[in-house]
Amino acid sequence: MFFIGNFLEAAATVIHYILTFFMWIVIARAILSWVSPDPFNPIVRFIHNATEPVLSRIRATIPAVAGGIDFSPIIVFLAVVFLDKFIVGNLLGMARRLLVE
């Protein structure tokens, strides 16, 4: 069980870093929406391409009602925090239980 416990701990760590990276990309996308960035900049295109599939699904479900304010980055941010706490927390808990046995 030692091997499986270490594997779950490593998987939890990798998932945590991926979710944290995506969260920062969503924050960068929200900040970029306040300015007029060059749409041909590779970094801007990467941020847009990485976040648009998720944000467009949220926008289709919850339209902008408060004066055209887009709440989709906030909803995605909260969903990422929830997934980080729920998935990573459960994986780490299972790993610790397996490592103790």
DRENLUMKE-829244 format. One record per atom (N, C-alpha, C, O): residue number from 0; residue in one letter; atom name; x, y, z. Coordinates in pm, 1 decimal, decimal comma. Atoms other than C-alpha are relative to their C-alpha. Example, Ala and Ser with C-alpha at 12.3 -4.5 7.8 and 13.67 -1.06 7.14 Angstrom:
2
num  residu  atome  xx  yy  zz
0  A  N  89,0  -119,0  0,0
0  A  CA  1230,0  -450,0  780,0
0  A  C  90,0  120,0  0,0
0  A  O  193,6  118,1  66,5
1  S  N  -82,0  -119,0  -6,0
1  S  CA  1367,0  -106,0  714,0
1  S  C  -77,0  109,0  73,0
1  S  O  -26,1  219,8  89,9
This chain:
101
num  residu  atome  xx  yy  zz
0  M  N  79,7  -119,4  0,0
0  M  CA  0,0  0,0  0,0
0  M  C  84,7  127,0  0,0
0  M  O  35,5  235,9  -29,5
1  F  N  -90,9  -113,5  -1,7
1  F  CA  302,9  225,1  35,0
1  F  C  11,5  62,0  -138,9
1  F  O  12,2  184,4  -152,4
2  F  N  -13,1  -46,6  137,8
2  F  CA  336,6  250,1  -344,9
2  F  C  -124,2  78,7  -43,1
2  F  O  -112,8  186,0  -102,2
3  I  N  124,5  -66,2  39,4
3  I  CA  -30,1  341,0  -397,6
3  I  C  -17,4  131,4  75,5
3  I  O  -64,4  230,0  18,9
4  G  N  8,0  -123,6  -78,2
4  G  CA  -17,8  597,3  -116,9
4  G  C  88,1  109,3  -56,6
4  G  O  46,4  224,7  -66,9
5  N  N  -90,1  -98,8  60,0
5  N  CA  283,3  768,9  -270,7
5  N  C  -50,3  45,4  -136,3
5  N  O  -37,5  162,7  -171,6
6  F  N  54,2  -35,8  130,4
6  F  CA  121,5  757,1  -614,5
6  F  C  -115,5  99,2  15,2
6  F  O  -122,4  197,2  -58,9
7  L  N  112,2  -90,9  -21,7
7  L  CA  -196,2  923,1  -483,1
7  L  C  47,4  137,5  47,6
7  L  O  -8,2  240,1  8,5
8  E  N  -54,3  -127,5  -46,8
8  E  CA  7,4  1188,9  -305,0
8  E  C  62,3  78,4  -115,3
8  E  O  44,5  199,8  -125,2
9  A  N  -61,1  -66,4  115,5
9  A  CA  203,6  1264,0  -622,7
9  A  C  -107,3  49,1  -96,8
9  A  O  -96,6  159,2  -150,8
10  A  N  108,4  -41,3  89,3
10  A  CA  -116,6  1272,4  -831,1
10  A  C  -71,1  122,9  56,2
10  A  O  -105,6  214,0  -19,0
11  A  N  64,4  -115,5  -63,2
11  A  CA  -274,1  1514,0  -582,0
11  A  C  84,1  125,5  -17,9
11  A  O  30,5  233,3  -43,4
12  T  N  -88,9  -114,8  15,9
12  T  CA  29,5  1740,8  -602,5
12  T  C  -2,6  51,7  -143,7
12  T  O  -7,9  172,7  -165,7
13  V  N  3,3  -41,0  141,1
13  V  CA  27,1  1744,0  -983,8
13  V  C  -133,8  66,6  -33,1
13  V  O  -136,7  169,4  -100,8
14  I  N  132,0  -59,1  24,6
14  I  CA  -348,0  1812,3  -994,7
14  I  C  -9,4  137,7  63,9
14  I  O  -65,6  230,1  5,1
15  H  N  -0,2  -130,3  -67,5
15  H  CA  -302,4  2094,3  -743,1
15  H  C  73,9  104,0  -84,3
15  H  O  24,3  215,2  -102,3
16  Y  N  -76,6  -95,1  80,7
16  Y  CA  -34,3  2258,5  -959,8
16  Y  C  -70,5  33,1  -130,5
16  Y  O  -66,5  148,2  -174,0
17  I  N  73,0  -26,1  124,5
17  I  CA  -242,2  2220,9  -1278,4
17  I  C  -117,4  94,0  25,5
17  I  O  -139,0  189,0  -49,7
18  L  N  114,0  -86,5  -32,1
18  L  CA  -549,3  2374,6  -1114,5
18  L  C  45,0  140,8  38,8
18  L  O  -20,3  238,7  2,6
19  T  N  -52,5  -131,0  -37,3
19  T  CA  -342,2  2657,1  -965,9
19  T  C  46,3  77,0  -123,6
19  T  O  21,4  197,0  -134,5
20  F  N  -43,8  -63,3  124,2
20  F  CA  -185,1  2729,5  -1306,3
20  F  C  -120,0  49,3  -80,1
20  F  O  -118,5  160,7  -132,6
21  F  N  119,1  -41,2  73,4
21  F  CA  -528,9  2736,7  -1469,4
21  F  C  -69,1  117,5  67,9
21  F  O  -122,3  205,9  0,8
22  M  N  60,0  -110,5  -73,6
22  M  CA  -657,3  2965,6  -1195,7
22  M  C  72,2  131,4  -32,4
22  M  O  7,5  234,5  -50,8
23  W  N  -75,6  -120,2  34,0
23  W  CA  -377,4  3213,9  -1269,2
23  W  C  -23,7  43,0  -143,8
23  W  O  -21,7  162,3  -174,3
24  I  N  31,3  -35,0  138,8
24  I  CA  -455,0  3194,9  -1641,0
24  I  C  -136,0  69,2  -7,7
24  I  O  -153,0  164,2  -84,2
25  V  N  131,5  -65,2  -3,5
25  V  CA  -818,6  3282,5  -1567,1
25  V  C  12,0  141,4  56,5
25  V  O  -53,2  233,3  6,9
26  I  N  -22,4  -133,7  -55,7
26  I  CA  -702,5  3575,9  -1352,8
26  I  C  64,2  90,8  -104,2
26  I  O  25,8  206,9  -118,5
27  A  N  -64,7  -78,7  104,9
27  A  CA  -475,3  3691,9  -1634,8
27  A  C  -99,9  36,6  -109,3
27  A  O  -95,9  147,7  -162,3
28  R  N  102,7  -27,6  101,3
28  R  CA  -767,6  3663,1  -1879,3
28  R  C  -92,1  111,4  46,8
28  R  O  -129,1  198,4  -32,2
29  A  N  86,8  -105,9  -52,2
29  A  CA  -983,7  3879,0  -1653,4
29  A  C  70,6  135,5  -3,6
29  A  O  9,9  236,9  -38,1
30  I  N  -76,0  -126,1  2,9
30  I  CA  -710,4  4141,7  -1624,5
30  I  C  16,8  48,0  -143,2
30  I  O  7,6  167,9  -169,4
31  L  N  -14,3  -39,2  139,6
31  L  CA  -654,6  4136,8  -2000,7
31  L  C  -130,4  55,1  -57,8
31  L  O  -127,5  133,0  -153,1
32  S  N  126,7  -51,6  50,7
32  S  CA  -1024,3  4204,3  -2053,3
32  S  C  -19,5  147,2  36,1
32  S  O  -105,0  213,5  -22,7
33  W  N  10,4  -139,7  -38,0
33  W  CA  -977,9  4543,1  -1885,0
33  W  C  76,8  92,0  -93,8
33  W  O  47,9  211,4  -101,6
34  V  N  -82,6  -78,6  91,7
34  V  CA  -720,4  4658,1  -2142,1
34  V  C  -25,1  -49,3  -142,1
34  V  O  -103,3  -141,8  -164,3
35  S  N  13,5  41,2  139,6
35  S  CA  -693,5  4629,1  -2516,3
35  S  C  132,8  -61,2  -45,5
35  S  O  215,6  8,0  -104,9
36  P  N  -127,8  59,9  37,1
36  P  CA  -411,8  4377,2  -2571,1
36  P  C  6,0  -29,6  -149,7
36  P  O  -96,4  -34,6  -217,9
37  D  N  -20,4  37,7  139,6
37  D  CA  -265,4  4290,9  -2908,5
37  D  C  -50,7  -143,0  -19,3
37  D  O  3,5  -234,9  42,2
38  P  N  54,8  135,3  14,5
38  P  CA  -472,3  3990,8  -3025,0
38  P  C  94,1  -96,7  -71,0
38  P  O  70,7  -217,5  -69,6
39  F  N  -95,5  86,9  69,5
39  F  CA  -177,4  3858,3  -3227,2
39  F  C  120,2  -36,6  86,8
39  F  O  207,7  -111,7  43,7
40  N  N  -106,8  35,3  -93,4
40  N  CA  53,7  3839,0  -2925,9
40  N  C  -16,7  -147,6  39,1
40  N  O  -126,7  -188,7  75,9
41  P  N  13,0  142,9  -30,7
41  P  CA  131,0  3468,0  -2863,4
41  P  C  -46,2  -28,6  142,2
41  P  O  -118,0  -125,8  165,3
42  I  N  41,4  21,6  -138,7
42  I  CA  83,1  3500,0  -2487,9
42  I  C  -149,0  27,9  15,1
42  I  O  -220,1  -46,9  82,3
43  V  N  142,3  -33,9  -6,1
43  V  CA  -255,0  3668,7  -2528,5
43  V  C  -82,3  -108,2  -68,9
43  V  O  -188,5  -146,3  -19,6
44  R  N  71,4  106,5  70,6
44  R  CA  -360,5  3404,5  -2781,0
44  R  C  -3,5  -127,5  82,4
44  R  O  -105,7  -196,2  84,6
45  F  N  -1,9  118,7  -84,9
45  F  CA  -251,5  3124,4  -2544,8
45  F  C  -100,1  12,9  113,8
45  F  O  -174,8  -80,9  141,7
46  I  N  93,0  -21,7  -110,7
46  I  CA  -446,8  3274,1  -2254,5
46  I  C  -143,5  -9,0  -49,9
46  I  O  -228,4  -70,3  14,8
47  H  N  135,5  4,7  55,7
47  H  CA  -752,5  3321,0  -2474,2
47  H  C  -38,8  -143,2  -37,7
47  H  O  -148,6  -188,0  -4,5
48  N  N  31,1  136,9  43,6
48  N  CA  -734,0  2969,2  -2624,0
48  N  C  -11,6  -97,6  117,3
48  N  O  -86,2  -195,2  109,5
49  A  N  4,2  90,4  -115,2
49  A  CA  -676,9  2807,0  -2283,8
49  A  C  -125,7  19,3  83,9
49  A  O  -173,5  -74,9  147,0
50  T  N  113,5  -27,5  -87,5
50  T  CA  -969,5  2975,2  -2111,6
50  T  C  -134,0  7,3  -71,6
50  T  O  -238,0  -12,9  -8,8
51  E  N  126,0  -22,5  70,8
51  E  CA  -1229,7  3033,2  -2382,5
51  E  C  -93,8  -120,7  -0,3
51  E  O  -214,4  -100,2  13,5
52  P  N  95,6  111,8  -4,1
52  P  CA  -1372,1  2675,9  -2393,4
52  P  C  -79,0  -7,7  131,0
52  P  O  -198,7  -36,5  130,0
53  V  N  68,4  6,1  -130,6
53  V  CA  -1453,5  2687,5  -2021,7
53  V  C  -88,4  122,8  20,0
53  V  O  -203,3  110,7  62,6
54  L  N  76,1  -123,2  -21,4
54  L  CA  -1564,8  3050,6  -2010,8
54  L  C  -122,1  8,4  -91,1
54  L  O  -226,2  59,2  -49,5
55  S  N  114,6  -7,3  91,1
55  S  CA  -1790,5  3017,6  -2315,8
55  S  C  -114,6  -89,3  46,8
55  S  O  -231,2  -53,9  29,4
56  R  N  105,8  86,1  -54,1
56  R  CA  -1979,5  2727,1  -2155,9
56  R  C  -70,8  66,6  117,5
56  R  O  -192,6  55,6  131,8
57  I  N  60,8  -70,3  -113,2
57  I  CA  -2034,7  2932,7  -1841,8
57  I  C  -84,9  116,0  -50,9
57  I  O  -195,1  138,5  -0,9
58  R  N  76,3  -112,5  55,4
58  R  CA  -2145,4  3235,4  -2047,8
58  R  C  -130,0  -46,8  -65,2
58  R  O  -231,1  23,0  -58,6
59  A  N  121,3  52,3  62,7
59  A  CA  -2394,7  3019,5  -2238,2
59  A  C  -103,7  -37,6  105,2
59  A  O  -224,0  -26,5  81,5
60  T  N  91,1  39,5  -107,2
60  T  CA  -2542,9  2898,1  -1910,4
60  T  C  -50,1  119,6  79,0
60  T  O  -169,1  129,9  108,6
61  I  N  34,6  -116,4  -81,8
61  I  CA  -2536,4  3224,3  -1715,6
61  I  C  31,8  126,2  -80,0
61  I  O  147,7  167,3  -86,6
62  P  N  -26,4  -121,2  79,4
62  P  CA  -2578,4  3533,1  -1935,4
62  P  C  34,6  119,0  89,6
62  P  O  3,0  120,7  208,6
63  A  N  -35,1  -122,7  -72,4
63  A  CA  -2443,8  3872,7  -1832,8
63  A  C  -126,2  81,7  21,9
63  A  O  -188,5  127,3  -74,0
64  V  N  124,5  -70,6  -29,9
64  V  CA  -2732,1  4043,4  -1656,1
64  V  C  23,5  135,2  65,7
64  V  O  -59,7  224,9  52,2
65  A  N  -23,4  -122,0  -78,2
65  A  CA  -2576,3  4317,0  -1442,9
65  A  C  79,5  101,1  -82,5
65  A  O  199,3  119,3  -60,7
66  G  N  -66,2  -105,5  76,3
66  G  CA  -2496,5  4587,6  -1694,3
66  G  C  110,8  -50,0  -90,3
66  G  O  205,8  23,5  -117,2
67  G  N  -100,5  54,7  89,7
67  G  CA  -2294,9  4360,6  -1921,6
67  G  C  125,9  -50,7  69,0
67  G  O  226,1  -76,7  2,3
68  I  N  -116,2  50,8  -73,2
68  I  CA  -2055,9  4244,7  -1648,3
68  I  C  6,6  -150,8  -17,3
68  I  O  -92,4  -221,4  2,3
69  D  N  -20,5  142,9  21,6
69  D  CA  -1912,0  3903,3  -1723,8
69  D  C  45,6  -65,0  130,8
69  D  O  156,3  -39,7  178,5
70  F  N  -32,1  68,3  -124,8
70  F  CA  -1920,4  3686,5  -1411,5
70  F  C  63,0  -136,7  -22,6
70  F  O  94,0  -206,3  74,1
71  S  N  -53,0  134,1  26,8
71  S  CA  -1785,0  3375,7  -1585,5
71  S  C  140,1  -22,1  57,0
71  S  O  166,0  -131,9  106,2
72  P  N  -130,2  26,3  -63,9
72  P  CA  -1421,7  3424,7  -1467,9
72  P  C  -11,3  -23,5  150,6
72  P  O  63,3  -104,0  206,4
73  I  N  18,3  19,5  -144,2
73  I  CA  -1543,7  3450,9  -1107,3
73  I  C  -53,7  -139,9  27,0
73  I  O  -8,8  -206,9  120,0
74  I  N  58,2  132,8  -18,3
74  I  CA  -1751,4  3134,0  -1142,6
74  I  C  104,3  -107,6  -26,1
74  I  O  111,9  -205,8  47,8
75  V  N  -105,9  97,8  28,8
75  V  CA  -1460,7  2946,1  -1302,1
75  V  C  103,7  0,7  111,9
75  V  O  151,6  -105,3  152,3
76  F  N  -94,9  -10,9  -110,4
76  F  CA  -1227,4  3074,8  -1029,7
76  F  C  -50,9  -76,6  122,0
76  F  O  23,7  -153,1  183,2
77  L  N  57,6  70,8  -114,6
77  L  CA  -1462,9  2947,8  -758,0
77  L  C  -7,4  -150,7  -24,6
77  L  O  14,1  -229,6  67,4
78  A  N  4,7  143,2  32,7
78  A  CA  -1505,1  2614,2  -937,7
78  A  C  137,9  -63,0  10,9
78  A  O  150,9  -175,7  58,7
79  V  N  -136,9  53,0  -9,8
79  V  CA  -1127,8  2569,3  -960,6
79  V  C  41,8  -12,7  146,1
79  V  O  104,1  -111,8  184,0
80  V  N  -32,1  7,7  -143,3
80  V  CA  -1087,0  2647,2  -589,5
80  V  C  -73,4  -117,8  64,0
80  V  O  -14,9  -190,9  143,9
81  F  N  76,1  112,0  -53,6
81  F  CA  -1364,5  2398,5  -506,6
81  F  C  62,1  -132,7  -42,1
81  F  O  81,1  -221,4  41,1
82  L  N  -60,6  124,9  47,5
82  L  CA  -1209,8  2126,5  -724,9
82  L  C  134,7  -25,0  65,9
82  L  O  168,7  -138,7  98,7
83  D  N  -130,6  15,4  -65,0
83  D  CA  -868,4  2192,7  -575,0
83  D  C  -17,1  -52,4  141,8
83  D  O  50,5  -147,1  181,9
84  K  N  20,1  43,8  -138,3
84  K  CA  -994,7  2157,1  -219,9
84  K  C  -62,0  -139,1  6,3
84  K  O  -21,4  -220,8  88,9
85  F  N  71,9  126,4  -5,3
85  F  CA  -1226,0  1863,5  -293,9
85  F  C  85,6  -116,7  -51,9
85  F  O  105,5  -215,6  18,7
86  I  N  -74,8  111,6  60,1
86  I  CA  -1015,9  1647,2  -528,1
86  I  C  134,1  -18,9  68,8
86  I  O  168,1  -129,7  110,4
87  V  N  -133,6  11,7  -60,1
87  V  CA  -672,4  1723,9  -387,3
87  V  C  -10,8  -39,4  146,4
87  V  O  67,5  -121,2  194,7
88  G  N  18,2  35,7  -140,6
88  G  CA  -797,1  1706,1  -29,9
88  G  C  -34,4  -146,5  18,8
88  G  O  20,4  -212,5  107,0
89  N  N  36,0  141,6  -10,3
89  N  CA  -958,5  1366,3  -83,5
89  N  C  115,3  -92,0  -39,2
89  N  O  138,0  -194,4  25,3
90  L  N  -114,5  83,4  40,0
90  L  CA  -656,4  1227,2  -267,6
90  L  C  107,9  -1,7  108,3
90  L  O  166,4  -106,3  136,6
91  L  N  -100,0  -4,4  -107,0
91  L  CA  -422,8  1344,2  7,2
91  L  C  -46,8  -77,4  122,5
91  L  O  33,5  -143,9  188,0
92  G  N  53,6  77,1  -112,6
92  G  CA  -652,5  1197,8  274,0
92  G  C  11,8  -149,2  -23,7
92  G  O  49,6  -223,8  66,6
93  M  N  -14,0  143,4  32,0
93  M  CA  -658,8  861,1  96,9
93  M  C  146,1  -41,7  3,9
93  M  O  178,1  -150,8  51,2
94  A  N  -142,2  31,9  -0,1
94  A  CA  -282,1  872,5  52,2
94  A  C  51,3  -13,3  143,6
94  A  O  126,8  -105,6  174,3
95  R  N  -46,0  6,0  -139,8
95  R  CA  -224,6  943,0  421,6
95  R  C  -51,1  -124,2  70,5
95  R  O  21,7  -184,9  149,1
96  R  N  54,3  120,9  -59,9
96  R  CA  -455,6  658,6  524,8
96  R  C  75,0  -124,1  -49,0
96  R  O  99,2  -216,9  28,1
97  L  N  -73,2  115,4  54,1
97  L  CA  -271,2  418,0  293,8
97  L  C  144,3  -3,3  51,1
97  L  O  200,5  -111,0  71,4
98  L  N  -137,6  -2,7  -46,5
98  L  CA  70,5  534,7  412,0
98  L  C  10,4  -38,3  147,7
98  L  O  113,6  -90,0  190,5
99  V  N  -2,6  35,1  -142,9
99  V  CA  -21,2  485,6  780,5
99  V  C  -13,1  -150,3  19,3
99  V  O  46,9  -207,1  110,5
100  E  N  24,0  144,8  -15,2
100  E  CA  -136,6  126,4  729,5
100  E  C  124,1  -80,3  -24,2
100  E  O  120,9  -203,1  -15,5
